[in-house]
Amino acid sequence: MLEFKYDTQLLEYCASLGEIYDIVVEDMERQSKGLHG
């Protein structure tokens, strides 16, 4: 699992590896509190 402080860093990293075709961004802080979305 990779963690990045900013979503743009993650997208730049993924783009450097190849084509981006499916993206899911989840708020891990909300999930840890038992919240959805």
N, C-alpha and C positions, 0 to 999 in steps of 0.2 A: 504494500500500500504506500502510495506517495502522498505527502501532505505539503501544500504550498500555502503561504500566507495570503497571496493574492491570486484570484482566478486567472488573471492575465498571465501570470508566470506559468501556471499549469497549461494553459492553451498554447503558449509559445513553446513549451517543452514538447507537448504532443505534436505540434506542427513540425517541429524539427525532426521527429521520428517518421513522419509520413502523413498521409491524408487523414483528416478528422471526419468521421462519418456518424458517430453516435456519442452524445455527451450526456452524462447524468451528474448533476451537482447536488450534493446533499449537505445539509447543515448539521454537522456532527455535534455541535454544541446543543442544538435543539433536541437531537435524538438522545443525547445523554440525559436530558431532563425528562424524557418520556413524551416529548411533543412530536407532532407530525408536521411535515411540510417544510 
